[in-house]
Amino acid sequence: MSFSPLTPADLTWDTDGTPRSMRYGDVYHARAGAPEQARHVFLAGNGLPERWEGRSRFVVLETGFGLGHNFLATWKAWRDNPRRCDRLVFVSIEGHPVTAEQLAAAHRHSGVPDRAGELCHRWPPLTPDIHRLDFDGGRVSLLLVLAEVHEALPQLQLQADAIYLDGFAPERNPAMWTPEVLRQLPRLSATGATAATWSVAAVVRDGLHAAGFDVTKARGYGGKREMTVARFAPRFSNLPPLGRRAGAARHVAVVGARLAGASVARALAREGVQVDLYDAAPAPTLQPYAGLGGLFHGVVHAQDGPHALWLRAAALRAQTEFAPAVARGTLPGAMGLLRLEQTLPVEAMRHRLSAQALPPQWAQALDGDAVAALCPDAARTPAWFYPGGGWVAPLVWTAQLRDTPGVTVHADTQVQQLAPAGPHWRLHGDTGTVLAEVDAVVLANAGDAPRLCGEPRWPWQITRGQVDVWPSGTARLPLPLAGGGYALQLPDGRVLSGATRQAADPDPSPRPGDSRQNLETLRRLTGLPLSDGVLRQPESLVGWRLQPGDRLPWLGAVPVPRVNARTVQARQVERIPGLYVAAGLGSRGLTHATLAGEVLAAWMLGLPMPVPTRLLDAVDPARYAVRLNRNASS
């Protein structure tokens, strides 16, 4: 089950320029000014900026993003404070987000034009997901949760240091202030957390008190005599976030230096972790064909289930990383992708988008003429257009990930065995020598991961694939094409098509029959009458990929070998301390990799989780054991 489809904000403006919600009949902020209200109510009400001084990380949770004034004020205060925390993470929920155009209009006369402009520039497609936007080189992160607050809070995993309770007045929007909503806060609050809100309504004050907060009143702002401030003072010990066993890992070994491992290494290193990256290859690379070009994009399924939800979240995150690099010219690739639809008419495709309220910035349903206008040599058939999808060169991207400061690559180094050493792990090489002793280990070595963690029961398959590269001039493909295979045009004009699939096939030799199949894929996707004579000139490349049975990766802490037979939720499974896995990215590695690395870093370090709990359960390696338990008990 996903978050409900979004209904965008119905924003209007009063005669004095104050923004107003027509849905709730209330203004977005005090008429005396949004930045001033943010500083008085939410910053000062939470003891900021003093409370984050000298901290490595500070987490803010906000229940109503609105027009982003509180975030911008907090970001400015962080920027202006020489003793600021190293990392500021701002998690904000918004059930009725504004469009990019409305956001720009609201900040046209902003007092912080550079930061407001950057926020507007990075504003995501309005899909019901958690969107991560990074600023100041990644030192400031905004996790924008586009969902109703009562749906969002139970799905979050974080420990907030400060809570901004913001939203339209309780009498106008009571759903944001219910006891059920406020009862979620203890689980999401760190020790010593504070909360502030402009409201002094009894339902708010009583709800905070019942949730374990000491509640007091303070001087209000903008015509309000009083406001509410609170400090978390539970009458019992606070519970950790669901499903996590976070430790203080400062030195981590990642086994496998390809796309999955390099993505994990980069995510950890950006959080200040020392990472040793091991690979058995003489030089850590992907399979050769993966260095040429690979696709990334999401899907639109009739049922917005875990597979579609994860791919959408992952593709949105991949887009934020790849698009700037492609625009700068540091990463070969192209933005925009057409996925040809093989069964649905375009009217049914558009109905699916409308039913899920998915915006055109995420996906569009195009007829044959519109497809031809975007890509002259594409087959004139209905297609899904993903503006934020595309193709990039995985080998180039992986090399850039491995170059992240704090990552040390150990090539031509086979990790043969792992052994616990007190609270640490030892990695042993070919001759039994100790390669390293570290706080934690991440297994990102594809099919070899089950061997090292002793978990042979995970359902997976190694699949052989061949792609072919055809001569320049074969087709004009300004956008990559997908659908039962794929085709893309490389920067030198050659065209790549593929890929074949053969399970459990170790043969590394190119096969003429596979080349014929890839030529047929190119013919079908383009509609071009390509002659068999082209077959005399392709360059054929072979590689392998690991695919779990449910087509979702393995991400998280490795479960103990024997799971209690009564355990039916992945988050309740006991874990092997300090041992994690990030593998099984399969044929969608470029789509999965960025989010996969950040999910694992969040799990290991206790960071705010960038995906809802339901998606964490869907990729948790413990999911197989609990499925067996459920089947046995049914």
N, C-alpha and C positions, 0 to 999 in steps of 0.2 A: 504494500500500500504506500502510495506517495503522498506528499502534501497535496492538499486540494488545489485545483486549478486557480490561478491568480485572477483577481479582479483589480485592474489598475486603479489608481487614485482618480477621483473626480475633483480635480483642483480648480479653484477659481480664486479671484482676487477681490478683496474689499476696496472701496474707493481710496483708502489711505495706503494701499499697496500691501496690506497684510494678507498672506495666503490663507485660504479657508477650504475645508473639506465640505463639499455639498452632501456627501453621504452622512456625515456625523453632525453637520451644522455647527462646527466649531473651528476656531482658528488653530493654525499649526504652532503658533508661538505667541508670546505676549506682544502686544502692540508696541511696547517700549523697546523691543529689539531682541532678535533671536540670539546673537552672540553674547549679549549681556546676560540674558536669561541663562544660557548654557554655563557661563562662568560662575554666576551666583548660585544657581540651584544645583547643578550637577557636578561641576568641578569643586567649588568651595564646599558644597554639601557632602562631598566625599573626601574632603581633606587633601585635594589635589591643587598643585603638583607635589606638595611636600611628601606625600605617602609613597610616591614611586621613586624618590631620590635614592640612588645607590643600589637599586634593585636590578637584577639581571633581566627580569621580565615582569610586566604588569598587565593584567587582564581586566578589561571593562566589558560588562554585559549590559546591553541596552534593550528595552522591550519595545521601543518604537523609533525606527530610524527617521521617519518623516522626510524632511528635506536635507538631512545630514548636517544641520547646524551644530549639534552636539559633538559629532565626530570631528568636524573641522575645528571647533574650538579646542577640543582635547588634543588634536594633532598640533595645533599652534602652540598650546601651552607646553607640550612635550618638546617641540622645536626650540622654544624660547628658554627652556630650563637647562642650564649648563650641567646640572647634576641629574639629568633625566635617566630613566632606566634604559638598559641596552635595547630592549625590545618592548614595543607597545602593541598589544593585540586587542582589537576592538571588535566585539561580537555584537551585532545589532540585528534585531528582528523587524521585519516590515511585512504586514499582511496585504497592504494595498500600495505598492510602489508607484512612484511617478515615472514618467518616461524620461528619456535623456533630454528631450527638448524642454520639458517642464522643469527639470532640475537645472538646466542652464538658465532658464528664465528666472528661477528663484534666486540664483546667485549672480545675476547680471551686474549687480552693484555690491558684490561681496567685499568685505574688508580684508579678505585673504584671497585675492583673485587667482594667484598661482595655484594654491592648493585646491580651491574650488574648481578651477579649470581642469586640474588633473583628475579630480573625482569625476567630473562630467565626462572627460575623455575615456575613462576606464569603466564607465557605467555599463553593467552587464545586460545581456538579454533578459527580459523579465520572465524567467522560468522558475517554477517552484523548487528551488534548490538552495544549497549553501554556496555562495559565490565568494571566492577569495580574491581580494584586490590588494596588491602590495605597493607600498610607497616608501620613499626614502631608502632605496636600495634594499628593501625587504625588512627594514628595521621597524616599520609600521605596517601592520596587516589589518585589513578590514575583512571580517567574515560576515558577509551580508546574507542573512537567512530570510529568504523571501517565502514567508508562510504566515498564517495566523498564529498569534502567540500561543494559543492553547494547543496547537498542533506542534509548534516548534520546540517549546521548552522540554517536553518529555524526550525529544530526540537529540538533545544536545548533550555533549560530554565536555565539561570544562570545570575549572575552579576560578570563579571570578573574585577579583580583589575589590572591585567597585561595581555597583549596580545602579544604572540610570533607569528609574521607573518613569518612562515618558509615554504619553499617549493622550488621546482626547479624553475629556473629562469623564469621570466614572458614570455620571448620569447620561452622557451622550454615547459612550462606548463601554458599557458595563462588562463585556466579555473579556476585556484586557485586565480587569481588576478583581476577578473573582477569587474566592479563597482557594479554589482548585489551581488557579494559575500561580498564586503566591506560594502555595505549598510546594511548588517545584524548586523554589529558590534555595532552600537548605542544601539540596543535593548539588547545586551548582555554585555554592559559595565556599571560598577558601576560609581558613581560620582568620578571624579578624576582619572579614569583609564588611564593607559599609554599603549603605543604600541611601538614595536621596530621590525625592520627587517634589514637584510643586504642589501636589494635592495634599489636603489634610482631611479628606473624606474619611468618615468612620470605617467604611468597608476596607479602605487601604490600610489605615493604622491598625485596625483589629486583625486584618489578614497578615500583616507583617509580624505582629506580636505572636500570633498563633504559629507562625513559621519559625519562631526562635530568634527574632530580632528584638533588641532593646530599642524602643521607639521614643523619640522626642520631637519637639517642635523647634523651629528656628525662624528667623526673620525671613519673610517672603520677598517676592520681587514682582515688579510691574503691577502694582495696585493690589496684590495679595498680601495680607498682613502676615500670614504664616505659611510655612512649608514644612515637610516632614523629612527628618533624617533618622537613620537607624544604623545599628551595628549588630552584626551576627553574633549572638551569644546563646548557642544551643544548650539545651538542658541535657543533651547526650552527645556522644562523640559523633562527628560528622562522617558520613559514608564517603568512600572514594567514588570517582565517576564509574558508571556502569562499564563492566567488561575490561577494565584496564588494570594492569599490575605495573605501574610505572616505577622505574628505578632511577638512580642518579648515574646513568651511563655517561661518562665523559670520554672514554676511549673505546671505540667500537671497531670490530673487524667485520667487513662485508666480503663474503665469499662469492665471487662472480662479478666481473667488471664490465659486463655488457649493459644493455639498456636498463634492465631492472636494477642491477647493483649500482650502476653509476647514478641513477636517479635517487636511490636511497642515500648514497654517499653524499650527494649534493645537499639533500634536504637536512641531513644530520649536521654536515659541516656548517651550513648557514645558521644553525643554532649553537655554534661554538663547540661542537663535538670533534675530537680528533678521530679521523677515520683512516684505517688501513684497508685498502681495496686489493683483494687477491684474485688472480686469474691464472688458470692453468696454461693458457695460450702464451706463446712467446711474446706477443704484443696483444694486449686486451682489445679485441675487436669484435664486431658482430660478424655474422656470416657475410661473405663478400657481397651477395646481391642486396643485402639490407643497406649497404652503404650508398646505393644508387638512389633509391626513393621508396618511401612507404607512406601509406595513407593514415589520416586520423580524422575521425568524425563520430557522431553519435547515431542514434536510430530513433525512429518514431514508431512505436508499437501500439496496437489497439489497446492492449492492457499495459499500463505504465508500471510494469513489474520491476523486480530488482535488477534484471539484466539491462533493460532500457534505462532505468534510473542511474545505475552506475555508469553506463556508457555516456549518458548525457553529462553527468557531473564530471567525469574524466575528460570528455572532449572539451567542455567549457574551460576547464583548467589548462588543458594542453594549448588551447587557443591563446590564452593570455601569455603563455611562454613563447610559442612559436611565431605568432604574428609579428611582434616587434623585431625578432631576429631576422625573419624573412624580409621585412621592410628595410632593415639596415643593410641587408646584403651579406650578413655574416653566416646565414644558414640557407643553402640552396633549397628552393621549394616554391610553392604557390598557395595562396589562400583562396578558398572557395572550392566546393566539390559537388559533383552531380552523382547521385545514386539512382540508377535507372530502375524504375518500378516494373516488376515482371508480371504482376497479377492485378493490381487495383487500377481502376480508371481514375483520372485526375479528380473527378468530383468526390469520390470516396476518400481520396488522399486529403483533400481540403476539409472534408467533414471531420476527419480524424484530428487534424490540427485545431479546428475550431472547438471540438469537444474537449480537448485538453488545454485550450486557451494558450497554445504555444505561439509565440510572436514570430514575425518574419525575420527578425534578426537571428533567430535560432534555426528555423527551417521553413521552407516554402515548397508548395506543390506546384510544379510547372507542367504545362502541356508541351507537346513536341515543338511547336514554333518557338516558345520561350526558351526551350533547351537549346535549339539551334542558334538562337541569338547570342547565347552565352558561350557556346562551344560549337563552331561550325561543323566539325566532323563527328559530332556525337549523333547517335541514332535518334531519329525523331520519334521519341516515345516519352510518355510521362516520366517524370523524374523528381526525386527529392533534391532540393538545392540547399546545401548547408553553407551559408556564408562564412562561418567560422571554422569549417573543416578545411581540408587541403592535403598537400603532401610536403614532406621534408626529407632530407637526407639523414637517416638514422646514424650512420657512421660519424658524420660531422657533429651531430648533436651530442652523441655519446662522448666523443673526444672533448667537447666543451664542458660537459658535466664533470668528467674526470679531472679537468684542470681547475676545479673549484679550490680556492685556498682552504687548507686544512685537510685535503685528501691526498694520501700517499698511495701510489699504485705499485703493486708488487706483481710484475708479469712473470710468466714461466714458473709459477709457483703453485703446485698442486697441494691442496689441503686434503690430507688423507683421513684425519681423525680429529674429533673434538673431545675434550676431556674437562669436566668441571674441576676447578682448583679453588676450593672455598667459595667465596662470593664471585670469583672470576672464572674465565674460560681460557684453556690453553688450546692453541691450534698446532697440530703436528703435521709435518711434511712427509715426503716420500720415504725418507730414511728414519723416520721417527723423531727427528729433531724438532725442537719447539720453535715454531715460527713466531709466536707472539703470545702474550698473556693480556687479556683485555677484559673490560667490564661486561661486554655483551657481544653476541655474534648474530649477524643477519645472513641467512642462507638465501642467496639470489642466484644460485647456480643451476637453475632449471631442473632437468631430470635427475641431477645428482643430489638435490636437496633432500629427498626422502631418505637416501642412504645415510647422510650425515646426521640426520635428526632421528633416525630409527623409526620412521613412520611409513611403512610400505603400503598401508591400506588406502592412502589417498588415491582416488580414481583420476588417472591422467593418461595421456597418450602422446608419444612423440610422432610428429607428422613430417614427412619429407615433402618439400615443395620445390618446384623449378619455375623460374621466371626466364623470360627471353627479352632481349633488347634488340629492337629492329632499327634499320638504317634511318638516318635523317630523311624527312620528306614522306615517311610512311603515312602520317596523319597529323592534322593540326589540332592540338589539344591544349588550349590555354588553361583549361580546368581538368583535373583528373576525373576519371569516370570509374564508377564502381557498380557492382551488381552481378553476383555470380562470377566473380573475378574482378580484375581492375586493369586500368591502363592509364599511363601518365607520360607526359613529354618532359624529357630531361633538358637541362639548360643548353646542352649542345645540339638539340633538335632531335636526337634519337627518341624512340618510343619504347617504353617498358610495358610488358603485359604479363599477366600471370594470375594466380599461381596455382599450380597443380597441387593435389593433396593425395598422399599415399601414406597410410598408417603403418607404423612399425617397419619402415623400409630404410635400411642403412646405406643403400647404394648412393655413392657420391657422384656417379657419372651422369652427365647430361644425356637425355634420351630424345631421339627424333620424334617419338610419339608424343612426348610432353610438349615439344615445340609446336607440333601440329595443333594440339589442344589449346595452347596459348595464342596461336594465330586465330583459331576459331573464336576465342574469347574476344580478341581485338576486333574481329569482323562483326561480332554481335553487338559490342558496345558502340561501335562507330557506324555500323551500317555500310561500311566501305567494301567494295568488291575486290579485296586484296587477293592477288594471285598467289598461287603456291610457290611461285618463283622467289618470293620474299624469304621462303624457308632456307634458301641457300646462304643467307647472310646474317642470321641472328647470332648474338652472343648469348649462350645459355649458362645460367648460374643456379646452383643447387644449395639449399640450406634446410635446417630443421627447426621446428618450433614445438614447444610444450603446451598442451592444451588440457586443462582440467575438465572433468566430465560435464560440469554445468557452465562452462565457458566464462567463468569468473576467476580472477586470480586468487592465489593464496597470500593473504596479508595479515600479519599479526604474530602474537606470541605462540610458540609451538605448544600444543597441548601435551599433557602427560600421556604415556603410552596406553594406560588403562583408565578410561573415563567412567566415572560412577554411572551405573546403569539407570539410575533414577534422574540423571541430569538431562534436561530436554531443551535447554537454552545455551547457545554457544558462549555467551558472556559469563556463564556460571562455571565453565570448565576450568579445572586447575591447570596451570601452565608450568613448563620447565623454566625456572628463573633464568633470565638473561639470554634466552635463545629465541630467535625470531626468524620468520620466513617471508620472502617477497619473491614469488615465482609464479609461473603459469600465466604469463601475459599473452601467450599464444600468438595468433595472427594479428592482434590489435595492440601490439606492444607500444606503439607511439601514442595511441589514445590513452592507454592505461598508465603509462610510466610516471608522469609528473605527479598525478594525484596519489598513485600507489606509494611513491617515496614519501610524500608528505603525511599520508595516513600512518605509515609505519613510524616516522619520526614522532608524530603526535602520540602514538601509543607508547613508544619507548621513553619519552621525556615528560609525559604528563601534560602536553600542550592541548589547547582547545582542539577537539577533533573536527576536521574539515568536512566530514560527511555525517549524515544522520545515523543514529544507532542502528536503524534497520539496514542500512547499507553496510555498516561495519559487520553486522551479523552475516550478511550475504557473502562477504569475502573472507571471513574468519576461517582459518584452517581447522578450527574445531567443529565446523558445521557438519562434517561427515559423521563424526562420532555421535552427535546428538540426533542426526537424522536416523541413524541405526537404532538409537534408543527409542525414538518416537515410533518407528515402524514395529519395533519389538513389542511396544506397549499397546499398539492399536489392534 
